[in-house]
């Protein structure tokens, strides 16, 4: 097949994947789309995909703008985006699945499951990692944030930080740490006896129907993958910096679609992945040793009103949010390929429309 014909076939496949089946427009669609249009204009968004869950079902999904400017590829509900830190709730669910099976004790030292983790001044536990209370450092430099090195395993990626001292005694302070979640991914591997991505694929992605979710492999051909953009000094889109997220798969190295993440929310809220009491424990605010609430559960950011659980992500070429209101059986997913976009506020606005 000539190269030009092959490209035509691939583009056709891309468009078919993105479009999905025709949907009847729900009553709230017009108002939701107005909110999205306003946000896209304000933030000069290149491409964005959104999905809405109502009464534990995928009620609406759509793409807006462009997934890839150089190839004039439109964004759709099945466009694949970097999840960035929205990978963390997935990792948290993987850990809690193992807790339910009795294979993981959240209050044991992490070295019980990760022999490569060296002895520290203080003991770190999986529970503390889940709540960002473990004292494991976050990024220390732009070089780490913009790493293009390929790491063949999670254990090798530990080499970026495992020999550094803890930044505080575990349990005494909240300190957000993607590296802490990398260590948690290694805990999942040690407790399950399987590679992290394989475990997630078998126990989370397949049961939830998340067919287009997986690792952000920069070398793989992933149909429908969005290109990432940042705004230049004149506001015009520029290509995002190159990175290889193999150094942080559990903390920020997965890709997915708006529809897949909506299915993830449905599977969680309907008990398809975890028992109700396990989910309630994840949504409970964690506390420091002196009893101070930290506004974070086990893998989730918690609103002050106790009704909204969510997680956002920010990374080169992406801004993401999964916003859930479990009591109302609602969820909103917004994935965007333009850095600096306030998707958190947009998701909250969409949730307000749904609650009317």
C-alpha positions, 0 to 999 in steps of 0.5 A: 500500500502506498504511504499516502494511502496508508495515511488516509486509512489511518486518518479514517480510523482515527476519525471513526474512533473519535466519533463513536456512535451517534448520541441523542442530545440530553436536555442539559447539553446546550448549557454544558456546551455554552460553558465549554465554549466560554472556557475554550475562548477564555483560555485559548484552548486548542482541543478539549473532550468532556463526558458526563455521568448522570444516574450512573450512566454515560449520559453525554460526551463530546469533543471540541476543537482540535486534537492535532493542529498539524494534521487537522485532526478534530478532538472527539469523546474518544481522543486519547489524552495524557491523564497526568495526576488523574493517574493517581486515583487509578493507582489508589484503586489498584492498591485498595483492590489488594487491600480487599484481597488481604494482599496489602496491609496499608500500615506495614512498612513499604519495604515489605513489598518493595525490597528496592526501597532503602531503610530511612530514618523513619518508616513509610507506609502505603497509607501515608503514600496514598494521602501524601503524608509519607514525606517522599519528595516531589520534583526537585528540578525542571530537569526532572519535570522535563525528563526524556529518559526512558525507564524500563520498569517502575523499580528502575524509576525509583532511582530518581529519588529513593536514596534521598532523605525524607523531607519530613517525618511521615504522618506529620505534614501533607506534601504532595508527591508524584514520586510517592505514588511511583513508590506506591505503584511498586508496592502494588507490584510487590503485593500483586506479583504482577507488573503495575500496568498489567494489574491495572489492565486486568483488575480496573481497565477491563472490568470498567470497560476502559478500552483506550486506557494505558501507559503513556508510551511515547514510542507506541502508535496510539490512534487518536492520541492528542498532541499537546500545546502551550501558549506562546508569548503572543497567545498562539499555540506552540508545541509542548516540551517533549517528556517521557512519563515512564519515570512516573506511570503510577503518579502521572503516566497514564493516558485515557479518554473522556469516555473511559474515565467516565466509565471508571467513575461509573464502575467506582460508584456502582461497586464494580471495582471496590466495595462500598465501605472501601470507597467510603474509606478512600473518600474520608479525609486523612489527618496528620498525627496531631489530628489536622485534616489535610483535605485529601483522602486515599487518592482523592482531593476532597471538597470542604463540603464533603460532597465532591471528590475529584482529582486534577492533573497538570503536565506538558501538553495536558490539563485534566480533571475527574470531578465526582458527586457520589451522593448525586450519582454524578461525574464530570470528566474534562481532558484538554490538550492545552497547558494552563487551562482551568479545567477544575472550574469548568468541571465544577460549572458543568456539575452545577448545570447537571444538579439543576 
